Amino acid sequence: MEVGLTERLDSFVRKHNDRQLAAIPLAVFVVSILILAFVFASSGAPVKLGMEFKGGTMVSVATEESVPSIEQKYADYPITDVRQAGARVIIQFGPMSNELQQELVSDVIDSYESVEINQIGPVYGESLQKQAVKAVIISFIGMAIVVFLIFRTAVPSLAVVLSALSDIAIAAAFMNIVGIELSLGTVAALLMLIGYSVDSDILLTTRVLKRRGTPQENITNAMHTGITMTTTTLAALVVMYLVSTYAYLLSSSLSQITLLSNISIVLIFGLVADMMNTWMLNTSILRWHVSSVGTRRRKA
């Protein structure tokens, strides 16, 4: 599979000039930034915040009641989400007063068996939100410093940083489009994307700048290795997504694992974006850089 994909991608890269290659990923990046900006302007955050960051209560119960009937039953509470997960129903509520929360807990315990209740206060959620933002910023800055130390050249280093930034922006915009909230799990997925992005970009940049041969030959060699790495990871993530999302269809004893489902789908889309950014955007910048350096040397 990856051999055919590599050949088609290599042929595409060879047939298009640097501007044409960069145009598509840059356009997707700009659209992603616009989506994040719109969500930020309307909600105060670039991605819809999950319960961990804004506070709330999550209730999991074993019941045969339908989702609409449960929504109607708890309509007087700040209910934000109700979903079926195998033989259980998960109900999520936004922040509420202590009195209302105690009333909710009493009602749920009296009405259902096998009840699981998780509560996060808004103050603690805000603290987690700040820590998550710091983690992403520090990771990104650390990655940028390491990249500059490795290559000691501005253009290739900036290309790696731009590609990683685009991966995160596209993945975050995708979360907004499909309705995935920002949780501790999806923050972890975005942090992992930084590592995946830098891995493939450093592979490409090292092959092009530090190996003998023409730039296109080195790009092709790097592409064979990089596509194999990425498709292997994607295959594992697809399996994880299917098992964590749909395993309950095989047996009522199994339930949907929302955390793993969200992590895997964010990583899948982020890695697809990384393939585009690495082998189109970063490749076009490196080809232009190598060509420009060669031209200056000939003139000198």
Secondary structure, DSSP 8 states (H G I E B T S, - for coil): -HHHHHHHHHHHHHHS-HHHHHHHHHHHHHHHHHHHHHHHHHHSSSS-B-HHHH-EEEEEEE----HHHHHHHTTTS-EEEEEEETTEEEEEE----HHHHHHHHHHHHHH-EEEEEEEE-HHHHHHHHHHHHHHHHHHHHHHHHHHHHHH--HHHHHHHHHHHHHHHHHHHHHHHHHT--B-HHHHHHHHHHHHHHHHHHHHHHHHHHHSSS-HHHHHHHHHHHHHHHHHHHHHHHHHHHHHHHHGGGT-TT----HHHHHHHHHHHHHHHHHHHIIIIIIHHHHHHHHHHHHHHHHH-
